[in-house]
Amino acid sequence: MAKRILLVRHGESVWNAEGRWQGAANPPLSDAGRAQARALAEAVRDSGIDSIVASDLDRARETAQIVAGVLRLPEPSIDAGWRERDVGEISGHTRAEIEAKWPGLLERWRRGELASMPGGEGDITPRVVAALQRIAHEHPGACTLVATHGGVIGALDNWLGNAYLRVGNVQGRWLDVSDSGDITMAGVFSAAADDDEAPVAL
């Protein structure tokens, strides 16, 4: 059984840089995102990480591969349970474009009034909790790093009963796993050079 889990949002993607909502779309990391992944590896070098898991989306998978390469760890395991929520029709659109086509939609989303975006995925909690339980029970060792997505980490924040905190690129959560398999949040993590960076799209 894993003793500790570090959930980390992927490095900046090319759509993050353009302010576009991504969801389950698959844009690659930007050059800045690759640099963030290398900084992430250095930030966790002494954390006892001995295995890495990633979402099947390229921006998370490449983040994980860069970290594994720097730390000389085995190739990351890929688990689609960690992928971002499908945001349906708004995928690929900027905030301004969304507001023009669906006035008030983003504000309603932030207030928790919507179960999904138009044409998008509903509650992702069951699949991400299942993915988390797989890590806790199937990855023996000191610590597993999971390269995933902001919406996924937000869903687990809610499941764990923690207040929402914005998750920027290469930021995330430390989780502890007890001998009985109980999972609790141990702290907030950031490898970002500037924690006050502007919010980026999902």
DRENPA-3360 file (N, C-alpha, C; in nm, 2 decimals, always signed):
BEGIN
1 = MAKRILLV = +0.08/-0.12/+0.00/+0.00/+0.00/+0.00/+0.09/+0.12/+0.00 ~ +0.06/+0.22/-0.09/+0.13/+0.35/-0.09/+0.12/+0.42/+0.04 ~ +0.22/+0.48/+0.09/+0.21/+0.56/+0.21/+0.18/+0.71/+0.19 ~ +0.22/+0.76/+0.07/+0.20/+0.90/+0.04/+0.17/+0.91/-0.11 ~ +0.08/+1.00/-0.15/+0.05/+1.02/-0.29/+0.06/+1.17/-0.31 ~ +0.13/+1.21/-0.42/+0.13/+1.35/-0.46/+0.06/+1.37/-0.59 ~ -0.06/+1.44/-0.58/-0.13/+1.48/-0.70/-0.08/+1.61/-0.75 ~ -0.05/+1.61/-0.88/+0.01/+1.74/-0.94/-0.06/+1.76/-1.07;
9 = RHGESVWN = -0.10/+1.89/-1.09/-0.15/+1.93/-1.22/-0.03/+1.94/-1.32 ~ -0.06/+1.90/-1.44/+0.04/+1.90/-1.55/+0.10/+2.04/-1.57 ~ +0.21/+2.04/-1.64/+0.27/+2.17/-1.68/+0.18/+2.24/-1.78 ~ +0.22/+2.36/-1.81/+0.14/+2.45/-1.90/+0.13/+2.38/-2.04 ~ +0.01/+2.38/-2.09/-0.01/+2.33/-2.23/-0.02/+2.45/-2.32 ~ -0.02/+2.42/-2.45/-0.03/+2.53/-2.55/-0.16/+2.60/-2.54 ~ -0.27/+2.53/-2.50/-0.40/+2.59/-2.48/-0.41/+2.67/-2.35 ~ -0.34/+2.62/-2.25/-0.33/+2.70/-2.13/-0.27/+2.84/-2.16;
17 = AEGRWQGA = -0.16/+2.84/-2.24/-0.10/+2.96/-2.27/-0.19/+3.05/-2.35 ~ -0.28/+3.00/-2.43/-0.38/+3.08/-2.50/-0.51/+3.11/-2.43 ~ -0.52/+3.05/-2.31/-0.64/+3.08/-2.23/-0.76/+3.00/-2.28 ~ -0.73/+2.88/-2.34/-0.84/+2.80/-2.39/-0.88/+2.69/-2.30 ~ -1.01/+2.67/-2.28/-1.06/+2.55/-2.20/-1.03/+2.42/-2.27 ~ -0.98/+2.33/-2.20/-0.93/+2.20/-2.26/-1.02/+2.09/-2.23 ~ -1.04/+2.06/-2.10/-1.12/+1.94/-2.07/-1.04/+1.82/-2.12 ~ -1.12/+1.73/-2.19/-1.06/+1.60/-2.24/-0.99/+1.62/-2.37;
25 = ANPPLSDA = -0.98/+1.74/-2.43/-0.91/+1.76/-2.55/-0.76/+1.74/-2.52 ~ -0.68/+1.73/-2.62/-0.54/+1.68/-2.60/-0.43/+1.77/-2.66 ~ -0.43/+1.89/-2.63/-0.31/+1.98/-2.67/-0.19/+1.94/-2.59 ~ -0.07/+1.96/-2.66/+0.06/+1.92/-2.59/+0.10/+2.02/-2.49 ~ +0.21/+1.99/-2.42/+0.28/+2.09/-2.34/+0.34/+2.20/-2.42 ~ +0.34/+2.32/-2.37/+0.42/+2.43/-2.43/+0.57/+2.41/-2.38 ~ +0.66/+2.49/-2.44/+0.79/+2.49/-2.39/+0.80/+2.53/-2.25 ~ +0.72/+2.62/-2.21/+0.71/+2.66/-2.07/+0.67/+2.55/-1.98;
33 = GRAQARAL = +0.57/+2.47/-2.03/+0.52/+2.36/-1.96/+0.63/+2.25/-1.94 ~ +0.71/+2.23/-2.04/+0.82/+2.13/-2.02/+0.92/+2.18/-1.92 ~ +0.95/+2.31/-1.92/+1.04/+2.37/-1.81/+0.98/+2.35/-1.67 ~ +0.85/+2.37/-1.66/+0.78/+2.35/-1.54/+0.79/+2.21/-1.49 ~ +0.78/+2.11/-1.58/+0.79/+1.97/-1.55/+0.93/+1.94/-1.49 ~ +1.03/+2.00/-1.56/+1.17/+1.98/-1.51/+1.18/+2.04/-1.37 ~ +1.12/+2.16/-1.34/+1.13/+2.22/-1.21/+1.05/+2.14/-1.11 ~ +0.94/+2.07/-1.15/+0.87/+1.98/-1.06/+0.96/+1.87/-1.02;
41 = AEAVRDSG = +1.03/+1.81/-1.11/+1.12/+1.70/-1.08/+1.22/+1.74/-0.98 ~ +1.28/+1.86/-0.99/+1.38/+1.91/-0.89/+1.31/+1.93/-0.76 ~ +1.19/+1.98/-0.76/+1.12/+2.01/-0.63/+1.09/+1.89/-0.55 ~ +1.07/+1.78/-0.62/+1.03/+1.65/-0.55/+1.15/+1.55/-0.54 ~ +1.27/+1.60/-0.58/+1.38/+1.50/-0.59/+1.40/+1.43/-0.45 ~ +1.39/+1.50/-0.34/+1.41/+1.44/-0.21/+1.29/+1.40/-0.13 ~ +1.18/+1.37/-0.21/+1.05/+1.34/-0.15/+1.02/+1.19/-0.13 ~ +1.11/+1.11/-0.18/+1.09/+0.97/-0.17/+1.00/+0.91/-0.27;
49 = IDSIVASD = +0.98/+0.98/-0.38/+0.89/+0.93/-0.49/+0.96/+0.81/-0.55 ~ +0.88/+0.70/-0.56/+0.94/+0.58/-0.63/+0.86/+0.52/-0.74 ~ +0.74/+0.58/-0.77/+0.66/+0.55/-0.88/+0.58/+0.67/-0.93 ~ +0.55/+0.67/-1.06/+0.47/+0.78/-1.12/+0.36/+0.72/-1.20 ~ +0.24/+0.78/-1.19/+0.12/+0.75/-1.26/+0.08/+0.88/-1.34 ~ +0.02/+0.86/-1.45/-0.03/+0.98/-1.53/-0.16/+0.96/-1.59 ~ -0.24/+1.06/-1.61/-0.35/+1.06/-1.70/-0.31/+1.02/-1.84 ~ -0.40/+0.98/-1.92/-0.37/+0.94/-2.06/-0.36/+1.06/-2.15;
57 = LDRARETA = -0.39/+1.18/-2.11/-0.39/+1.29/-2.19/-0.24/+1.34/-2.20 ~ -0.20/+1.39/-2.32/-0.06/+1.41/-2.35/+0.01/+1.51/-2.26 ~ -0.06/+1.61/-2.21/+0.00/+1.71/-2.13/+0.04/+1.66/-1.99 ~ -0.04/+1.56/-1.94/-0.01/+1.50/-1.81/+0.09/+1.39/-1.83 ~ +0.08/+1.31/-1.94/+0.17/+1.20/-1.97/+0.31/+1.26/-1.99 ~ +0.33/+1.37/-2.07/+0.46/+1.42/-2.09/+0.52/+1.48/-1.97 ~ +0.44/+1.55/-1.89/+0.48/+1.60/-1.76/+0.54/+1.48/-1.67 ~ +0.47/+1.37/-1.67/+0.51/+1.25/-1.59/+0.64/+1.20/-1.65;
65 = QIVAGVLR = +0.65/+1.19/-1.78/+0.77/+1.13/-1.84/+0.89/+1.21/-1.82 ~ +0.88/+1.35/-1.82/+0.99/+1.43/-1.79/+1.04/+1.41/-1.65 ~ +0.94/+1.41/-1.55/+0.98/+1.39/-1.41/+1.05/+1.26/-1.40 ~ +1.00/+1.15/-1.46/+1.06/+1.02/-1.45/+1.20/+1.02/-1.50 ~ +1.22/+1.09/-1.61/+1.35/+1.09/-1.67/+1.45/+1.16/-1.59 ~ +1.41/+1.28/-1.53/+1.50/+1.35/-1.45/+1.54/+1.27/-1.32 ~ +1.44/+1.20/-1.26/+1.46/+1.13/-1.14/+1.51/+0.99/-1.16 ~ +1.52/+0.95/-1.29/+1.56/+0.81/-1.32/+1.47/+0.71/-1.26;
73 = LPEPSIDA = +1.35/+0.73/-1.28/+1.24/+0.64/-1.23/+1.19/+0.56/-1.35 ~ +1.12/+0.45/-1.32/+1.06/+0.37/-1.43/+0.95/+0.45/-1.51 ~ +0.93/+0.41/-1.63/+0.83/+0.48/-1.72/+0.70/+0.49/-1.64 ~ +0.63/+0.61/-1.65/+0.50/+0.62/-1.57/+0.40/+0.52/-1.62 ~ +0.31/+0.48/-1.53/+0.19/+0.40/-1.56/+0.09/+0.50/-1.61 ~ +0.01/+0.46/-1.71/-0.10/+0.54/-1.76/-0.23/+0.49/-1.72 ~ -0.32/+0.58/-1.66/-0.45/+0.54/-1.61/-0.55/+0.65/-1.66 ~ -0.64/+0.61/-1.75/-0.74/+0.71/-1.80/-0.83/+0.76/-1.69;
81 = GWRERDVG = -0.84/+0.69/-1.58/-0.92/+0.74/-1.47/-0.88/+0.88/-1.42 ~ -0.76/+0.92/-1.45/-0.70/+1.05/-1.40/-0.72/+1.16/-1.51 ~ -0.79/+1.13/-1.62/-0.80/+1.23/-1.72/-0.90/+1.34/-1.68 ~ -0.89/+1.46/-1.74/-0.97/+1.58/-1.71/-1.11/+1.55/-1.75 ~ -1.20/+1.63/-1.68/-1.35/+1.63/-1.72/-1.36/+1.67/-1.87 ~ -1.45/+1.60/-1.94/-1.48/+1.65/-2.08/-1.58/+1.77/-2.06 ~ -1.53/+1.88/-2.12/-1.61/+2.00/-2.11/-1.70/+2.03/-2.23 ~ -1.71/+1.93/-2.31/-1.81/+1.94/-2.42/-1.79/+2.05/-2.52;
89 = EISGHTRA = -1.89/+2.13/-2.55/-1.89/+2.23/-2.65/-1.80/+2.35/-2.63 ~ -1.76/+2.37/-2.50/-1.68/+2.49/-2.48/-1.53/+2.46/-2.50 ~ -1.50/+2.33/-2.52/-1.36/+2.29/-2.54/-1.29/+2.37/-2.65 ~ -1.18/+2.42/-2.63/-1.10/+2.50/-2.73/-1.14/+2.64/-2.74 ~ -1.24/+2.69/-2.66/-1.28/+2.83/-2.66/-1.21/+2.90/-2.55 ~ -1.19/+3.03/-2.57/-1.14/+3.12/-2.47/-1.25/+3.17/-2.38 ~ -1.22/+3.23/-2.27/-1.32/+3.29/-2.18/-1.41/+3.38/-2.25 ~ -1.35/+3.47/-2.33/-1.43/+3.57/-2.40/-1.53/+3.51/-2.50;
97 = EIEAKWPG = -1.48/+3.40/-2.57/-1.56/+3.33/-2.67/-1.68/+3.26/-2.60 ~ -1.65/+3.20/-2.48/-1.75/+3.13/-2.41/-1.86/+3.23/-2.36 ~ -1.82/+3.35/-2.31/-1.91/+3.45/-2.26/-2.00/+3.50/-2.38 ~ -1.94/+3.51/-2.50/-2.01/+3.56/-2.61/-2.12/+3.46/-2.66 ~ -2.08/+3.33/-2.65/-2.18/+3.23/-2.71/-2.27/+3.18/-2.60 ~ -2.22/+3.17/-2.47/-2.31/+3.12/-2.36/-2.30/+3.22/-2.25 ~ -2.37/+3.34/-2.26/-2.35/+3.44/-2.15/-2.39/+3.39/-2.02 ~ -2.30/+3.42/-1.92/-2.32/+3.38/-1.78/-2.29/+3.23/-1.75;
105 = LLERWRRG = -2.25/+3.16/-1.85/-2.22/+3.01/-1.82/-2.11/+2.99/-1.72 ~ -2.00/+3.06/-1.74/-1.88/+3.04/-1.65/-1.91/+3.08/-1.51 ~ -1.99/+3.18/-1.49/-2.03/+3.23/-1.36/-2.12/+3.13/-1.29 ~ -2.21/+3.07/-1.37/-2.30/+2.97/-1.31/-2.22/+2.84/-1.28 ~ -2.12/+2.81/-1.36/-2.03/+2.70/-1.33/-1.96/+2.72/-1.20 ~ -1.90/+2.84/-1.18/-1.83/+2.87/-1.06/-1.91/+2.86/-0.93 ~ -2.04/+2.90/-0.95/-2.13/+2.90/-0.83/-2.18/+2.76/-0.81 ~ -2.15/+2.66/-0.89/-2.19/+2.52/-0.86/-2.33/+2.49/-0.91;
113 = ELASMPGG = -2.38/+2.57/-1.00/-2.52/+2.56/-1.04/-2.54/+2.46/-1.16 ~ -2.43/+2.42/-1.22/-2.43/+2.33/-1.34/-2.37/+2.19/-1.31 ~ -2.43/+2.09/-1.35/-2.38/+1.95/-1.33/-2.27/+1.93/-1.44 ~ -2.28/+1.99/-1.55/-2.18/+1.98/-1.66/-2.19/+2.10/-1.75 ~ -2.09/+2.11/-1.84/-2.09/+2.21/-1.95/-2.17/+2.15/-2.06 ~ -2.22/+2.24/-2.15/-2.30/+2.19/-2.26/-2.24/+2.07/-2.34 ~ -2.30/+1.96/-2.34/-2.25/+1.84/-2.41/-2.13/+1.78/-2.34 ~ -2.10/+1.82/-2.21/-1.99/+1.77/-2.14/-2.02/+1.66/-2.04;
121 = EGDITPRV = -1.92/+1.62/-1.97/-1.92/+1.51/-1.87/-1.98/+1.56/-1.74 ~ -2.06/+1.48/-1.67/-2.11/+1.51/-1.54/-2.01/+1.49/-1.43 ~ -2.06/+1.44/-1.32/-1.98/+1.43/-1.20/-1.86/+1.32/-1.23 ~ -1.74/+1.37/-1.21/-1.63/+1.28/-1.23/-1.58/+1.22/-1.10 ~ -1.64/+1.25/-0.99/-1.59/+1.20/-0.86/-1.58/+1.05/-0.86 ~ -1.68/+0.97/-0.90/-1.67/+0.82/-0.89/-1.54/+0.77/-0.96 ~ -1.51/+0.82/-1.08/-1.40/+0.76/-1.15/-1.27/+0.81/-1.09 ~ -1.26/+0.93/-1.05/-1.13/+0.97/-0.99/-1.11/+0.91/-0.85;
129 = VAALQRIA = -1.21/+0.89/-0.78/-1.19/+0.82/-0.65/-1.15/+0.68/-0.67 ~ -1.21/+0.61/-0.77/-1.16/+0.48/-0.81/-1.02/+0.48/-0.85 ~ -0.97/+0.58/-0.92/-0.83/+0.58/-0.96/-0.74/+0.61/-0.84 ~ -0.79/+0.69/-0.75/-0.71/+0.72/-0.62/-0.70/+0.59/-0.54 ~ -0.81/+0.51/-0.53/-0.81/+0.39/-0.45/-0.71/+0.29/-0.52 ~ -0.71/+0.29/-0.65/-0.61/+0.20/-0.72/-0.47/+0.23/-0.68 ~ -0.44/+0.36/-0.67/-0.30/+0.40/-0.63/-0.28/+0.36/-0.49 ~ -0.37/+0.39/-0.40/-0.35/+0.36/-0.26/-0.33/+0.21/-0.23;
137 = HEHPGACT = -0.39/+0.12/-0.31/-0.39/-0.02/-0.28/-0.30/-0.10/-0.37 ~ -0.27/-0.04/-0.49/-0.19/-0.12/-0.59/-0.05/-0.08/-0.61 ~ -0.01/+0.03/-0.54/+0.13/+0.09/-0.56/+0.20/+0.08/-0.43 ~ +0.25/-0.03/-0.39/+0.33/-0.04/-0.26/+0.46/+0.05/-0.28 ~ +0.50/+0.11/-0.17/+0.62/+0.19/-0.17/+0.60/+0.31/-0.09 ~ +0.70/+0.40/-0.10/+0.70/+0.52/-0.01/+0.60/+0.63/-0.06 ~ +0.61/+0.65/-0.19/+0.53/+0.76/-0.25/+0.51/+0.75/-0.40 ~ +0.39/+0.78/-0.44/+0.35/+0.78/-0.58/+0.32/+0.92/-0.62;
145 = LVATHGGV = +0.38/+0.97/-0.73/+0.34/+1.10/-0.79/+0.24/+1.07/-0.90 ~ +0.13/+1.15/-0.90/+0.03/+1.14/-1.01/+0.02/+1.27/-1.08 ~ +0.05/+1.26/-1.21/+0.04/+1.38/-1.30/-0.10/+1.38/-1.36 ~ -0.18/+1.48/-1.32/-0.32/+1.48/-1.35/-0.37/+1.62/-1.39 ~ -0.49/+1.66/-1.35/-0.55/+1.78/-1.40/-0.62/+1.86/-1.29 ~ -0.64/+1.99/-1.31/-0.70/+2.07/-1.21/-0.84/+2.03/-1.17 ~ -0.92/+1.99/-1.26/-1.06/+1.95/-1.23/-1.06/+1.83/-1.15 ~ -0.97/+1.74/-1.18/-0.96/+1.61/-1.10/-0.92/+1.64/-0.96;
153 = IGALDNWL = -0.82/+1.72/-0.94/-0.78/+1.76/-0.80/-0.89/+1.83/-0.73 ~ -0.96/+1.92/-0.80/-1.07/+1.98/-0.73/-1.18/+1.89/-0.69 ~ -1.21/+1.79/-0.77/-1.31/+1.68/-0.74/-1.27/+1.61/-0.61 ~ -1.14/+1.58/-0.60/-1.09/+1.51/-0.48/-1.09/+1.60/-0.36 ~ -1.06/+1.72/-0.38/-1.07/+1.82/-0.27/-1.21/+1.81/-0.21 ~ -1.31/+1.82/-0.29/-1.45/+1.81/-0.25/-1.48/+1.68/-0.18 ~ -1.43/+1.57/-0.24/-1.46/+1.44/-0.18/-1.39/+1.42/-0.04 ~ -1.28/+1.48/-0.03/-1.21/+1.48/+0.10/-1.26/+1.58/+0.20;
161 = GNAYLRVG = -1.35/+1.66/+0.16/-1.41/+1.76/+0.25/-1.33/+1.88/+0.27 ~ -1.24/+1.91/+0.18/-1.15/+2.03/+0.19/-1.20/+2.15/+0.11 ~ -1.17/+2.27/+0.15/-1.21/+2.39/+0.08/-1.14/+2.39/-0.05 ~ -1.21/+2.44/-0.15/-1.14/+2.46/-0.28/-1.03/+2.56/-0.28 ~ -0.92/+2.52/-0.34/-0.81/+2.61/-0.36/-0.77/+2.60/-0.51 ~ -0.75/+2.71/-0.58/-0.72/+2.70/-0.72/-0.59/+2.62/-0.74 ~ -0.59/+2.54/-0.84/-0.47/+2.46/-0.87/-0.41/+2.51/-1.00 ~ -0.29/+2.57/-0.99/-0.22/+2.61/-1.11/-0.13/+2.50/-1.17;
169 = NVQGRWLD = -0.07/+2.53/-1.27/+0.02/+2.43/-1.33/+0.13/+2.39/-1.23 ~ +0.17/+2.26/-1.23/+0.26/+2.20/-1.13/+0.23/+2.24/-0.99 ~ +0.11/+2.25/-0.95/+0.06/+2.26/-0.82/-0.03/+2.14/-0.78 ~ -0.05/+2.12/-0.66/-0.13/+2.00/-0.62/-0.15/+1.98/-0.48 ~ -0.16/+1.85/-0.44/-0.19/+1.81/-0.30/-0.11/+1.69/-0.26 ~ -0.06/+1.70/-0.14/+0.00/+1.58/-0.07/-0.11/+1.50/+0.00 ~ -0.12/+1.37/-0.02/-0.22/+1.29/+0.05/-0.14/+1.18/+0.13 ~ -0.19/+1.15/+0.25/-0.14/+1.04/+0.33/-0.24/+0.93/+0.32;
177 = VSDSGDIT = -0.18/+0.81/+0.32/-0.26/+0.68/+0.32/-0.23/+0.61/+0.45 ~ -0.33/+0.58/+0.53/-0.30/+0.51/+0.66/-0.29/+0.36/+0.63 ~ -0.24/+0.28/+0.73/-0.23/+0.14/+0.72/-0.36/+0.07/+0.68 ~ -0.47/+0.13/+0.72/-0.60/+0.07/+0.70/-0.66/+0.12/+0.56 ~ -0.59/+0.21/+0.49/-0.63/+0.25/+0.36/-0.70/+0.39/+0.36 ~ -0.72/+0.45/+0.48/-0.79/+0.58/+0.48/-0.70/+0.68/+0.42 ~ -0.76/+0.78/+0.34/-0.68/+0.88/+0.27/-0.72/+1.02/+0.32 ~ -0.62/+1.10/+0.36/-0.64/+1.23/+0.41/-0.54/+1.33/+0.34;
185 = MAGVFSAA = -0.58/+1.45/+0.33/-0.50/+1.55/+0.27/-0.39/+1.60/+0.37 ~ -0.26/+1.60/+0.33/-0.16/+1.63/+0.42/-0.10/+1.77/+0.40 ~ -0.13/+1.83/+0.28/-0.08/+1.96/+0.25/-0.10/+2.00/+0.11 ~ -0.07/+2.13/+0.08/-0.08/+2.18/-0.05/+0.07/+2.19/-0.11 ~ +0.08/+2.16/-0.24/+0.21/+2.15/-0.30/+0.22/+2.25/-0.41 ~ +0.33/+2.31/-0.43/+0.36/+2.39/-0.55/+0.50/+2.39/-0.59 ~ +0.52/+2.36/-0.72/+0.66/+2.38/-0.78/+0.66/+2.50/-0.87 ~ +0.56/+2.58/-0.88/+0.55/+2.69/-0.96/+0.64/+2.80/-0.91;
193 = ADDDEAPV = +0.71/+2.88/-1.00/+0.79/+2.99/-0.96/+0.71/+3.10/-0.90 ~ +0.59/+3.12/-0.95/+0.50/+3.23/-0.91/+0.37/+3.17/-0.87 ~ +0.34/+3.16/-0.74/+0.21/+3.11/-0.70/+0.10/+3.20/-0.72 ~ +0.13/+3.33/-0.76/+0.02/+3.42/-0.78/-0.01/+3.44/-0.93 ~ +0.03/+3.34/-1.01/+0.01/+3.35/-1.15/-0.14/+3.35/-1.18 ~ -0.18/+3.41/-1.29/-0.32/+3.43/-1.32/-0.39/+3.29/-1.34 ~ -0.52/+3.28/-1.30/-0.58/+3.15/-1.32/-0.58/+3.11/-1.47 ~ -0.57/+2.98/-1.49/-0.57/+2.93/-1.63/-0.69/+2.84/-1.66;
201 = AL = -0.73/+2.82/-1.78/-0.85/+2.74/-1.81/-0.83/+2.60/-1.78 ~ -0.94/+2.53/-1.75/-0.95/+2.39/-1.71/-0.89/+2.30/-1.82;
% end
